[in-house]
Amino acid sequence: MPSKTFLNLKDEKKKKLLAAAKKEFTRVRFSEASINQIIKEASISRGSFYMYFEGKEDLYAYLLSKHRINGIKLLIDCLNRSKGDIIKAYEKVYDLFLRKCLLEKEKNFFKNIFQNANLYMENKTGFCCFESKEEKRLFQELIEKIDKEKLSIDAKESIEDMIILLFDITMKSIIPVIFLEKDEKNAKCHFQKSLKLIKGGIYK
């Protein structure tokens, strides 16, 4: 995570560095990304970079954390619009997130993220590893907004597992469309069948 020095920077400077990082992680995969390219784009010195982050991995983890926060906020918004129905919320998230992933300016960034899935699991920098206080707070807010009267499960741990399982299903339905250019209609049909099976197990 970033240092206090970075967090105390003016928003404009923080945004410029994060934009430079995203540009580099969009251009190439994580293993090929260059700190030199990032600091050149952000117009900062190498010394300044290491005052803000421990290294490339640290910056990458923070950038993904920002995306996870936006993802949880999106899910909360969809949950509100679905009146607490978590299945309907994920149906909305699927459509919105897929559209975002297919945007020309975003597509390669998400491709590179998914290509490094093993790295995320090993270093706990994946989309489902909620580590920051903000992520954990939003995740608890998400749980509170679920209409639990619809569910046949009630333990908090089971609900958390359900949310992550639904996320995994969503991602596994989106990834083939991005990587293999699978037909969107067929991918969504498969996704909806998976949701139906899950719903049969968790809804009353």
Backbone bond lengths (Angstrom), bond angles and torsions (degrees), N, CA, C in turn:
res aa  C-N    CA-C-N  psi(-1)  N-CA   C-N-CA  omega(-1)  CA-C   N-CA-C  phi
1 M - - - 1.448 - - 1.529 109.96 -
2 P 1.320 117.99 157.70 1.466 120.31 -175.26 1.525 112.48 -69.56
3 S 1.315 115.28 159.72 1.459 121.29 178.77 1.533 109.88 -78.64
4 K 1.326 115.38 168.27 1.459 120.50 175.90 1.523 110.26 -63.32
5 T 1.323 115.42 -31.49 1.466 119.94 178.47 1.524 110.49 -59.16
6 F 1.339 116.17 -44.50 1.463 119.77 178.06 1.525 110.93 -66.01
7 L 1.319 116.68 -46.00 1.462 121.13 -177.44 1.522 112.09 -63.04
8 N 1.331 116.52 -24.88 1.465 120.69 -180.00 1.526 113.36 -88.86
9 L 1.330 116.56 -2.42 1.461 120.05 177.29 1.529 110.25 -67.71
10 K 1.320 115.29 158.95 1.460 119.68 173.94 1.523 108.52 -64.85
11 D 1.327 116.56 147.02 1.462 121.21 -177.31 1.533 112.29 -53.82
12 E 1.323 116.29 -37.61 1.463 120.15 -178.57 1.523 111.49 -61.01
13 K 1.335 117.05 -41.72 1.460 121.15 -179.92 1.534 111.15 -69.86
14 K 1.346 116.01 -39.90 1.468 119.29 178.05 1.527 110.89 -63.23
15 K 1.323 115.82 -44.99 1.465 120.42 -179.46 1.526 111.55 -62.91
16 K 1.332 116.21 -36.77 1.468 119.92 -179.25 1.524 111.13 -66.14
17 L 1.327 116.72 -41.68 1.466 120.30 179.12 1.526 111.01 -68.02
18 L 1.319 117.09 -42.94 1.466 120.25 -179.78 1.526 110.91 -66.71
19 A 1.332 116.50 -36.58 1.468 120.22 177.35 1.527 110.35 -65.45
20 A 1.334 116.37 -39.14 1.468 120.62 177.86 1.527 110.53 -65.32
21 A 1.328 116.17 -40.21 1.465 120.92 179.03 1.526 110.28 -64.86
22 K 1.322 116.76 -46.35 1.465 119.42 -179.37 1.524 110.96 -63.05
23 K 1.327 116.37 -38.01 1.467 120.03 178.54 1.528 110.40 -61.27
24 E 1.333 116.21 -42.08 1.465 120.06 -179.54 1.527 111.43 -70.46
25 F 1.334 117.26 -41.15 1.467 120.27 179.63 1.526 111.64 -73.71
26 T 1.316 116.64 -14.09 1.467 121.34 172.48 1.524 109.90 -84.00
27 R 1.319 116.19 -38.57 1.472 122.24 -178.14 1.517 111.58 -64.81
28 V 1.338 115.94 -44.15 1.466 120.44 -177.88 1.526 110.07 -139.26
29 R 1.329 114.61 168.51 1.460 119.45 176.25 1.524 110.46 -70.73
30 F 1.333 115.48 164.11 1.462 121.19 -175.67 1.526 112.36 -53.10
31 S 1.317 116.58 -45.77 1.471 120.56 -176.16 1.522 112.52 -62.33
32 E 1.319 117.27 -25.01 1.462 121.61 -177.36 1.528 112.45 -99.92
33 A 1.330 117.17 -7.95 1.466 120.92 -176.33 1.528 110.56 -65.65
34 S 1.317 115.83 142.92 1.460 122.41 -174.95 1.532 111.90 -112.65
35 I 1.330 115.76 125.23 1.462 119.89 174.29 1.530 109.87 -62.09
36 N 1.342 116.63 -38.18 1.461 120.29 179.31 1.523 111.49 -58.46
37 Q 1.340 115.94 -39.69 1.453 120.21 179.75 1.535 110.38 -68.15
38 I 1.321 115.70 -38.60 1.466 120.28 -179.66 1.523 111.05 -65.43
39 I 1.330 117.15 -47.04 1.463 119.38 -176.81 1.536 111.02 -70.47
40 K 1.321 116.29 -30.43 1.467 119.62 176.28 1.520 109.98 -65.72
41 E 1.329 116.15 -45.16 1.466 121.52 179.98 1.526 111.20 -66.23
42 A 1.337 116.23 -35.66 1.466 120.90 -177.53 1.531 112.55 -85.88
43 S 1.326 116.05 -7.55 1.473 121.68 -179.48 1.527 112.38 59.45
44 I 1.346 115.56 47.19 1.462 120.45 175.46 1.528 108.74 -129.39
45 S 1.314 115.96 163.56 1.457 120.28 178.91 1.532 110.16 -83.15
46 R 1.325 116.31 162.07 1.466 120.93 176.97 1.534 109.88 -63.53
47 G 1.337 115.89 -36.75 1.453 120.11 177.81 1.516 112.19 -62.25
48 S 1.336 115.59 -41.54 1.469 119.99 177.97 1.522 110.77 -62.90
49 F 1.351 115.24 -40.79 1.466 119.10 -179.77 1.526 110.48 -56.62
50 Y 1.331 116.38 -46.12 1.460 120.06 -177.01 1.538 112.67 -75.86
51 M 1.314 116.58 -9.79 1.467 119.90 170.34 1.531 110.24 -79.48
52 Y 1.344 115.25 -22.72 1.464 120.84 -177.52 1.531 112.45 -95.45
53 F 1.337 116.01 -40.56 1.467 121.31 -175.97 1.525 110.12 -136.73
54 E 1.323 116.30 152.53 1.459 120.62 179.45 1.528 111.53 -71.47
55 G 1.316 116.19 -27.89 1.456 119.92 -179.51 1.515 110.41 176.45
56 K 1.322 115.16 -169.32 1.466 121.47 -178.01 1.525 111.57 -61.42
57 E 1.337 116.26 -41.06 1.462 120.77 -178.86 1.527 111.42 -62.20
58 D 1.328 115.36 -40.31 1.461 121.69 -179.46 1.528 110.98 -64.05
59 L 1.320 116.02 -45.07 1.466 121.20 178.19 1.519 110.56 -63.66
60 Y 1.323 115.56 -43.24 1.474 120.70 -179.26 1.522 110.70 -62.28
61 A 1.330 116.31 -43.89 1.462 120.66 179.31 1.526 110.94 -61.00
62 Y 1.321 116.06 -40.76 1.470 119.99 -179.70 1.527 110.76 -67.56
63 L 1.326 116.58 -40.99 1.460 120.57 178.79 1.529 110.74 -62.09
64 L 1.332 116.33 -42.40 1.464 119.64 177.96 1.522 111.25 -67.29
65 S 1.327 116.67 -34.46 1.464 120.50 177.26 1.523 110.06 -60.10
66 K 1.325 116.76 -41.32 1.468 121.08 178.99 1.527 110.11 -62.83
67 H 1.331 116.57 -38.15 1.469 120.44 179.04 1.529 110.48 -71.06
68 R 1.328 116.91 -37.55 1.467 119.22 177.77 1.525 110.34 -63.49
69 I 1.320 116.10 -41.87 1.471 120.37 178.63 1.528 109.96 -58.95
70 N 1.326 116.70 -45.08 1.468 120.05 177.94 1.527 110.91 -63.28
71 G 1.348 115.92 -36.40 1.461 119.82 179.20 1.516 112.49 -66.68
72 I 1.327 116.51 -41.32 1.472 119.79 178.49 1.527 110.16 -66.32
73 K 1.330 116.13 -39.99 1.472 120.11 178.15 1.521 110.72 -62.21
74 L 1.346 115.70 -39.21 1.464 119.97 177.66 1.515 110.26 -63.16
75 L 1.333 117.02 -44.00 1.463 120.88 179.72 1.525 111.23 -64.20
76 I 1.326 117.28 -40.30 1.468 120.91 177.55 1.520 110.40 -62.07
77 D 1.335 116.12 -43.42 1.464 120.59 178.86 1.534 110.68 -61.42
78 C 1.338 116.01 -44.92 1.468 120.17 179.07 1.525 111.10 -65.51
79 L 1.335 116.37 -34.53 1.458 121.36 178.47 1.527 110.38 -66.86
80 N 1.313 116.08 -40.46 1.470 120.46 177.15 1.523 110.69 -62.32
81 R 1.335 115.71 -42.74 1.468 119.96 -179.17 1.525 111.85 -71.51
82 S 1.340 115.91 -20.44 1.470 120.68 179.85 1.526 111.83 -98.95
83 K 1.336 116.12 10.50 1.471 122.77 178.15 1.528 112.39 55.71
84 G 1.325 115.55 41.80 1.460 120.52 174.67 1.507 115.56 86.35
85 D 1.331 117.93 0.03 1.476 121.65 -179.77 1.530 108.83 -81.62
86 I 1.329 117.26 105.66 1.457 121.70 -174.10 1.532 112.49 -66.18
87 I 1.319 117.82 -32.63 1.463 120.80 178.71 1.524 110.20 -67.15
88 K 1.332 116.64 -47.69 1.469 120.32 178.28 1.518 110.70 -63.41
89 A 1.329 116.45 -35.21 1.465 120.55 179.46 1.521 110.33 -62.91
90 Y 1.344 117.15 -43.72 1.463 119.68 -179.96 1.527 111.60 -68.66
91 E 1.316 117.56 -29.82 1.463 120.04 175.35 1.524 110.26 -62.12
92 K 1.339 115.70 -41.48 1.466 120.61 178.19 1.531 110.77 -68.46
93 V 1.333 115.99 -42.64 1.460 120.61 179.88 1.525 110.50 -60.32
94 Y 1.326 116.09 -41.85 1.464 120.69 179.82 1.525 110.62 -54.21
95 D 1.325 116.73 -51.81 1.462 120.76 -177.83 1.525 111.69 -63.21
96 L 1.328 117.06 -45.47 1.460 121.31 -176.88 1.520 112.06 -68.01
97 F 1.342 116.34 -43.07 1.460 119.91 -177.68 1.530 111.25 -70.87
98 L 1.322 116.78 -38.32 1.464 119.84 177.96 1.525 110.42 -61.83
99 R 1.330 116.49 -43.33 1.466 120.34 178.00 1.527 110.69 -59.05
100 K 1.339 115.81 -41.13 1.468 120.18 179.86 1.524 111.01 -65.65
101 C 1.330 116.31 -44.48 1.463 120.95 -178.73 1.527 112.50 -63.41
102 L 1.328 116.58 -28.09 1.456 120.65 -177.18 1.521 113.40 -89.46
103 L 1.340 116.98 -5.34 1.459 119.31 175.03 1.524 109.06 -62.30
104 E 1.306 117.47 138.06 1.461 121.20 -175.64 1.528 112.31 -56.05
105 K 1.331 116.93 -38.93 1.467 120.46 -177.48 1.529 112.98 -76.85
106 E 1.345 117.56 -14.08 1.460 121.32 -177.72 1.526 113.66 -109.57
107 K 1.322 116.66 -23.61 1.458 121.89 -169.27 1.521 113.07 -55.09
108 N 1.332 117.29 -48.04 1.457 119.58 -176.03 1.522 112.31 -70.11
109 F 1.328 116.42 -31.32 1.467 120.27 177.35 1.523 110.12 -61.89
110 F 1.327 116.82 -48.59 1.460 120.19 -179.74 1.526 111.51 -70.04
111 K 1.313 117.36 -33.07 1.466 120.29 174.89 1.523 109.91 -58.54
112 N 1.319 115.55 -46.99 1.459 120.33 -178.93 1.520 111.77 -65.13
113 I 1.323 117.16 -36.17 1.463 120.92 176.59 1.527 110.36 -62.03
114 F 1.323 115.86 -50.90 1.463 119.75 -176.36 1.530 111.67 -66.63
115 Q 1.330 117.31 -30.96 1.459 120.48 179.05 1.526 111.64 -67.84
116 N 1.318 116.45 -21.78 1.462 120.51 -179.26 1.528 111.74 -105.77
117 A 1.311 116.71 29.21 1.470 121.19 -176.43 1.525 112.23 -54.49
118 N 1.325 117.93 -39.88 1.466 120.63 -179.40 1.521 111.53 -64.56
119 L 1.315 115.49 -36.34 1.466 119.94 178.42 1.524 110.10 -62.14
120 Y 1.320 116.78 -40.08 1.463 120.34 -178.90 1.518 111.15 -64.66
121 M 1.315 114.80 -42.38 1.458 118.32 -177.80 1.529 110.46 -65.83
122 E 1.344 116.54 -40.89 1.462 120.73 -177.89 1.525 112.17 -69.59
123 N 1.328 116.36 -37.14 1.460 120.56 -175.07 1.527 113.23 -104.56
124 K 1.340 116.43 7.32 1.462 121.52 178.63 1.528 112.27 56.07
125 T 1.327 115.11 41.81 1.453 118.21 177.36 1.518 111.05 -118.95
126 G 1.318 117.20 25.26 1.456 121.21 -179.44 1.506 112.40 -86.29
127 F 1.337 115.08 176.29 1.446 119.97 -176.34 1.524 113.21 -65.91
128 C 1.321 118.01 -25.30 1.468 119.83 -175.92 1.522 113.65 -100.18
129 C 1.320 118.34 6.08 1.462 121.16 179.84 1.519 109.27 -97.99
130 F 1.330 116.35 88.20 1.457 120.11 -174.83 1.519 110.09 -81.64
131 E 1.321 116.44 106.30 1.458 120.98 -173.25 1.522 113.85 -111.72
132 S 1.335 118.40 -36.89 1.463 120.12 -177.06 1.529 110.60 -75.39
133 K 1.328 115.13 158.11 1.466 120.22 179.09 1.520 111.51 -59.40
134 E 1.339 115.77 -39.33 1.467 120.22 -179.18 1.525 111.13 -65.20
135 E 1.335 117.04 -41.96 1.467 120.59 178.49 1.527 110.68 -62.58
136 K 1.331 116.06 -46.36 1.463 120.28 -179.02 1.524 111.48 -64.20
137 R 1.342 115.89 -38.78 1.472 119.83 178.88 1.528 110.68 -63.99
138 L 1.331 116.06 -45.16 1.459 120.39 -179.52 1.527 111.55 -66.82
139 F 1.341 115.90 -36.58 1.470 119.54 178.93 1.523 110.38 -63.53
140 Q 1.328 117.25 -39.66 1.471 120.78 177.47 1.520 110.67 -68.34
141 E 1.333 116.54 -37.05 1.467 120.07 176.44 1.522 110.10 -62.96
142 L 1.327 115.79 -39.73 1.461 121.11 177.99 1.523 110.67 -60.33
143 I 1.326 116.85 -46.83 1.466 121.56 -179.62 1.528 110.69 -60.08
144 E 1.320 116.08 -42.13 1.466 120.79 -178.37 1.525 112.24 -63.98
145 K 1.336 117.26 -30.09 1.463 121.24 -176.01 1.530 113.54 -84.02
146 I 1.329 117.21 -9.68 1.469 120.26 178.45 1.528 109.87 -71.09
147 D 1.323 116.14 134.74 1.464 120.78 176.22 1.528 107.83 -76.42
148 K 1.311 115.68 98.14 1.468 120.91 -174.44 1.521 112.44 -77.32
149 E 1.333 117.22 -12.44 1.463 120.38 176.35 1.522 111.25 -65.25
150 K 1.330 116.46 -23.34 1.466 120.85 -179.93 1.527 112.17 -81.46
151 L 1.354 115.98 -17.86 1.455 120.51 -170.95 1.523 113.29 -91.07
152 S 1.323 114.89 149.54 1.466 120.79 174.36 1.523 110.26 -95.54
153 I 1.350 116.59 0.99 1.461 121.93 176.42 1.525 108.26 -115.24
154 D 1.319 116.53 149.91 1.462 117.91 -178.51 1.530 114.08 -135.53
155 A 1.323 118.71 -18.18 1.461 120.67 179.94 1.531 109.50 -66.51
156 K 1.326 116.55 137.64 1.463 121.66 -178.52 1.522 111.78 -56.93
157 E 1.341 116.30 -41.54 1.461 120.29 -179.09 1.525 110.98 -62.99
158 S 1.337 116.28 -37.46 1.464 120.57 -179.76 1.520 110.68 -68.41
159 I 1.317 116.72 -38.21 1.464 120.93 178.97 1.523 110.07 -67.27
160 E 1.331 117.12 -40.49 1.466 120.93 177.09 1.530 110.19 -61.88
161 D 1.334 116.32 -44.35 1.468 120.74 178.77 1.525 110.47 -62.50
162 M 1.329 116.47 -38.32 1.463 121.49 179.27 1.525 110.48 -62.10
163 I 1.326 117.53 -44.81 1.467 121.93 -179.42 1.522 110.63 -60.43
164 I 1.336 116.18 -45.43 1.470 120.36 -178.15 1.526 111.20 -70.49
165 L 1.333 117.02 -36.03 1.464 120.50 176.39 1.528 110.47 -62.35
166 L 1.317 116.31 -43.58 1.464 120.60 178.67 1.534 110.75 -64.59
167 F 1.319 115.42 -36.62 1.464 119.36 176.76 1.527 110.29 -63.42
168 D 1.344 116.78 -45.26 1.469 121.16 -179.72 1.528 110.92 -59.71
169 I 1.319 115.83 -42.57 1.468 120.29 179.33 1.524 110.51 -63.72
170 T 1.327 115.42 -40.55 1.468 120.51 178.95 1.525 110.57 -61.69
171 M 1.333 116.57 -47.68 1.460 120.57 -178.75 1.534 111.76 -65.26
172 K 1.323 116.75 -40.72 1.466 120.34 -178.60 1.523 111.66 -67.24
173 S 1.325 116.56 -19.51 1.466 120.34 177.26 1.523 111.30 -89.08
174 I 1.330 116.39 -24.75 1.461 120.98 -178.90 1.527 111.76 -86.38
175 I 1.324 117.02 -38.71 1.467 121.38 -174.75 1.535 113.50 -56.07
176 P 1.343 120.53 -44.65 1.478 119.34 179.91 1.531 112.78 -61.78
177 V 1.335 116.54 -31.28 1.469 119.47 178.92 1.526 110.13 -67.25
178 I 1.336 116.30 -37.79 1.460 121.01 -178.00 1.529 111.48 -77.43
179 F 1.333 117.05 -47.09 1.462 121.03 -173.89 1.523 113.39 -83.15
180 L 1.311 115.51 -45.69 1.462 120.34 -172.37 1.522 112.95 -102.65
181 E 1.338 115.23 -0.09 1.465 121.72 -178.43 1.527 111.65 54.00
182 K 1.333 114.39 40.66 1.462 120.01 176.54 1.531 109.77 -66.30
183 D 1.315 115.61 155.09 1.463 120.94 -179.93 1.530 110.53 -60.59
184 E 1.306 116.92 125.97 1.468 121.19 -177.60 1.524 111.84 -61.26
185 K 1.311 116.69 -38.65 1.463 120.67 -177.73 1.524 110.62 -63.25
186 N 1.336 116.46 -45.80 1.467 120.47 179.38 1.521 111.56 -66.28
187 A 1.343 116.07 -38.40 1.461 120.58 179.21 1.527 110.41 -63.45
188 K 1.316 116.36 -42.39 1.464 119.66 -179.87 1.524 110.99 -68.35
189 C 1.318 116.63 -36.78 1.465 121.11 178.14 1.525 109.91 -61.57
190 H 1.334 116.81 -43.74 1.467 121.59 178.18 1.517 110.03 -64.18
191 F 1.327 116.74 -40.56 1.459 122.13 178.81 1.532 110.61 -61.48
192 Q 1.311 116.46 -45.49 1.469 120.59 -178.85 1.532 111.67 -65.77
193 K 1.336 117.28 -34.80 1.465 120.67 176.05 1.528 110.33 -64.91
194 S 1.325 115.66 -41.34 1.470 120.37 178.71 1.525 110.51 -63.47
195 L 1.337 116.56 -43.00 1.463 120.61 178.15 1.522 111.31 -61.52
196 K 1.316 115.82 -38.95 1.467 120.31 -179.82 1.527 110.81 -63.08
197 L 1.332 116.41 -40.63 1.462 120.56 178.72 1.531 110.81 -65.28
198 I 1.332 115.97 -43.98 1.478 120.35 178.91 1.523 109.71 -63.95
199 K 1.316 116.10 -42.87 1.468 119.82 -178.47 1.524 110.76 -59.97
200 G 1.325 115.92 -37.94 1.466 119.81 178.55 1.511 113.06 -61.90
201 G 1.339 115.97 -24.81 1.454 119.72 -177.57 1.512 114.37 -94.63
202 I 1.352 117.31 -21.21 1.472 118.85 -174.95 1.525 114.04 -115.30
203 Y 1.339 117.01 -11.93 1.454 119.23 179.79 1.530 111.13 -100.54
204 K 1.294 115.32 149.19 1.476 119.87 179.12 1.520 110.53 -70.19
